[in-house]
Amino acid sequence: MSPACRFCAIVEGIEPAAVVLEDPVSVAFLDRRPLFPGHVLLIPRRHTETLADLPPELVGPLFANARLLSAAVEAGLGADGSLVAINNRVSQSVPHLHVHIVPRRRKDGLRGFFWPRRTYKDEAEMLAVRDALRAALGGPMPDV
């Protein structure tokens, strides 16, 4: 736990929250400033800043809960679908890993991704980016 973290304070019961789900691994609660009503934040109980910092043994249980919550916002709120998203550092208002699960409805005004999309300059640029990512992952992978 991080004493200065608002989400750790929720886990500890110090900060109030509208808790939707909790188990030994995670806590899910309603976002106080939702994109739409029913916008849920799912956090690991253990203070973890980014997805890359999440211990491997917590990945499966955390995302099993994200899966349950995405189905729950659709069924429980009559939503047409859901948006499941994570910000790492940039746009992360609280430096504690949190998964956003947001109910979506057709024509709800949210337009796909929140950033402009672009194409690669050419195939060579795309392959150079691919190779840089493969190198960061530890080596070559087969072309598909």
C-alpha positions as CSV (number, residue, x, y, z in Angstrom):
1,M,0.0,0.0,0.0
2,S,1.1,3.5,-0.7
3,P,0.0,6.0,2.0
4,A,-0.4,8.9,-0.5
5,C,-2.4,6.8,-3.0
6,R,-6.2,7.5,-3.2
7,F,-6.9,4.1,-4.5
8,C,-4.9,2.4,-1.8
9,A,-7.1,4.4,0.7
10,I,-10.2,2.9,-1.0
11,V,-8.7,-0.6,-0.6
12,E,-8.0,0.1,3.1
13,G,-11.5,1.4,3.6
14,I,-10.2,4.9,4.5
15,E,-11.7,6.6,1.4
16,P,-15.3,5.9,0.7
17,A,-16.3,4.3,-2.7
18,A,-19.3,2.7,-4.3
19,V,-17.8,-0.8,-4.4
20,V,-19.2,-3.0,-7.1
21,L,-17.0,-6.1,-6.7
22,E,-14.1,-7.1,-4.4
23,D,-12.1,-10.2,-3.9
24,P,-8.6,-11.0,-2.5
25,V,-6.9,-9.7,-5.6
26,S,-8.9,-6.6,-6.7
27,V,-11.6,-4.0,-5.9
28,A,-14.0,-2.5,-8.4
29,F,-15.9,0.7,-7.7
30,L,-17.8,3.4,-9.6
31,D,-15.8,6.2,-11.1
32,R,-16.7,9.5,-9.3
33,R,-16.5,11.4,-12.6
34,P,-17.8,8.8,-15.1
35,L,-17.7,8.9,-18.8
36,F,-21.2,7.4,-18.6
37,P,-23.2,6.2,-15.6
38,G,-21.9,2.7,-14.7
39,H,-18.2,3.6,-15.5
40,V,-16.3,1.2,-13.2
41,L,-12.7,1.3,-12.1
42,L,-11.0,-2.1,-11.4
43,I,-7.8,-1.9,-9.3
44,P,-5.5,-4.5,-7.9
45,R,-5.4,-4.4,-4.1
46,R,-1.6,-4.4,-4.2
47,H,-0.3,-0.9,-5.1
48,T,0.9,-1.3,-8.7
49,E,1.5,1.8,-10.9
50,T,1.2,0.3,-14.4
51,L,0.3,-2.8,-16.2
52,A,3.9,-3.6,-16.8
53,D,4.4,-3.6,-13.0
54,L,1.6,-6.0,-12.3
55,P,3.0,-9.3,-10.9
56,P,2.3,-12.2,-13.4
57,E,0.3,-14.1,-10.9
58,L,-2.2,-11.3,-10.7
59,V,-2.8,-10.8,-14.4
60,G,-5.2,-13.7,-14.8
61,P,-7.4,-13.0,-11.8
62,L,-7.5,-9.2,-12.5
63,F,-8.5,-9.7,-16.1
64,A,-11.0,-12.4,-15.2
65,N,-12.7,-9.7,-13.1
66,A,-12.5,-7.2,-16.0
67,R,-14.3,-9.8,-18.1
68,L,-17.0,-10.2,-15.5
69,L,-17.5,-6.5,-15.1
70,S,-17.7,-5.9,-18.8
71,A,-20.5,-8.4,-19.0
72,A,-22.1,-6.9,-15.9
73,V,-22.3,-3.4,-17.2
74,E,-23.9,-4.6,-20.4
75,A,-26.4,-6.9,-18.7
76,G,-27.1,-4.8,-15.6
77,L,-27.4,-1.5,-17.4
78,G,-28.8,-2.6,-20.7
79,A,-25.8,-1.3,-22.5
80,D,-25.1,-2.4,-26.1
81,G,-21.4,-3.0,-25.3
82,S,-18.5,-1.8,-23.2
83,L,-15.2,-0.1,-23.5
84,V,-12.3,-1.6,-21.5
85,A,-9.2,0.6,-21.3
86,I,-6.0,1.2,-19.3
87,N,-3.8,4.3,-19.3
88,N,-0.2,3.8,-18.3
89,R,1.4,7.0,-16.9
90,V,0.1,9.4,-19.6
91,S,-3.5,10.4,-18.7
92,Q,-3.3,8.2,-15.6
93,S,-4.9,10.5,-13.0
94,V,-4.1,8.3,-10.1
95,P,-0.7,6.4,-10.3
96,H,-2.3,3.1,-9.3
97,L,-3.2,0.6,-12.1
98,H,-6.8,0.9,-12.9
99,V,-8.9,-0.7,-15.7
100,H,-11.8,1.4,-16.9
101,I,-14.9,-0.6,-17.8
102,V,-17.4,1.8,-19.4
103,P,-20.9,0.9,-20.6
104,R,-21.5,1.9,-24.3
105,R,-24.6,2.5,-26.3
106,R,-25.0,3.0,-30.0
107,K,-24.8,6.7,-30.8
108,D,-23.7,7.6,-27.2
109,G,-21.5,10.4,-28.6
110,L,-18.2,8.7,-27.8
111,R,-16.2,8.5,-31.1
112,G,-14.0,5.4,-31.1
113,F,-10.5,6.1,-30.0
114,F,-9.7,9.4,-28.3
115,W,-6.7,10.2,-30.5
116,P,-6.1,10.7,-34.2
117,R,-5.2,7.7,-36.3
118,R,-2.6,7.6,-39.0
119,T,-1.1,5.2,-41.4
120,Y,2.6,4.2,-41.6
121,K,4.6,6.1,-44.2
122,D,5.3,2.9,-45.9
123,E,5.9,-0.8,-45.4
124,A,9.6,-0.2,-44.4
125,E,8.5,2.1,-41.5
126,M,6.0,-0.4,-40.3
127,L,8.7,-3.2,-40.3
128,A,11.2,-1.0,-38.5
129,V,8.7,-0.4,-35.7
130,R,7.9,-4.1,-35.6
131,D,11.6,-5.0,-35.3
132,A,12.1,-2.4,-32.5
133,L,9.3,-4.0,-30.6
134,R,10.6,-7.5,-31.2
135,A,14.0,-6.4,-30.0
136,A,12.5,-5.0,-26.8
137,L,10.7,-8.3,-26.3
138,G,13.9,-10.2,-26.4
139,G,14.5,-11.4,-30.0
140,P,13.2,-12.3,-33.4
141,M,9.8,-13.8,-33.9
142,P,8.5,-15.6,-37.0
143,D,6.9,-13.5,-39.6
144,V,3.1,-14.2,-39.9
